[in-house]
Amino acid sequence: MKSAYAQSGVDYSIMEPFKMAMIEAGKKTLHFPEKRDVYIVKDAIHAHGAVFEYRGNQPHIWCKTQEDLGNKNWIAEWMYQNTDKTYYDAIAIDTALIVVNDVIAQGAMPVVFNDQLEASSSGWYADKKRAQDFAGGLVKICEEVGMALPAGESASCAYLINPKPPVKQIATLSGSVTGIIAPKENLITGRDLQAGDHIIAVASSGLHANGISLVIKKGLELKEQFLTKLPNGHTLGEEALIPTRSYVRLIEILLENKIKIHALLPGTGDGVGKIAFDKRAFTYRIHSWLKVPPLMEFFHQQIGVELQDCLKTFNWGAGYYIYAPAGEVDAILSLGQKAGYELADVGVVEDGIRQTIFEPNKITLTPPGE
């Protein structure tokens, strides 16, 4: 017989297998940050927190931030209800990288990740396939970027979390990342940004986690919805759920080679308009661009979303930006390509009104929040 608490919507007997799967996944990651001389105290592994120490000899400082994935896993739930694939391995990568790609913007390398889930019911945790995919995805991305998953939280919030139909169950996904800046001179604040700096765009893997609400709204209006085939043969759902790209190795190799970086910017909310992130009076003149991902082309060409809206909603193919002096551009492009990234010198910072001028389509974009 279920306890009164279980009958109210929180059943730990159902949630426990998921929690144990996450604990086992976390154990596999504990040595990953050791390459950065950060060691997890393994005797203190439990749900209450992570204990770790730096054993290197570099003067160092720490960086910590947190982020929420947003609505992207709603599409994964829709696809799971309509196919036999959970996509939660990719969703786990997104959940981690939405935070990691923010941390590295300060020149910090990720070493500790704590995930947090709030589900619409305890039953969400009972699906073993989804749980295994999610746990496996976290191990994979932790190994790739060099961080541990020593603690996390999973809760059932039936009174707070309610998915939009036709999705029946959902969980909000977020996390926090601690990064180390060693040596501490690697700190990047953005205050060195100046007129004359070049803007180098780094190709995204696709949608990442931005513009998802628009994708959901427009996708539900299509006859086949997220099973709609795009010109490249993939479904809309498949294309939307391509996992976010990690830019950790790129920034790490630039720092190791002492490249002068004036600012770093993840290509997230506000799309291309976010290029004008700094509050000072700079104009960002974009003279060329990267290849635009198929989903974004589809939304503009087939669904009819205005190009200005696309540029202010999607990353439009650029997942990260590096602002650097002109004399560093060739080295950045060369090092980035050797590390497996596609980069392009796409623009320049000028004194002037705070705005982004997207010259390839003769469009002026207002800065974030305007």
Order of alpha helices (4+ residues) and beta strands (2+ residues): alpha-alpha-beta-beta-beta-alpha-alpha-beta-alpha-beta-beta-beta-alpha-alpha-alpha-beta-beta-alpha-alpha-beta-alpha-beta-beta-beta
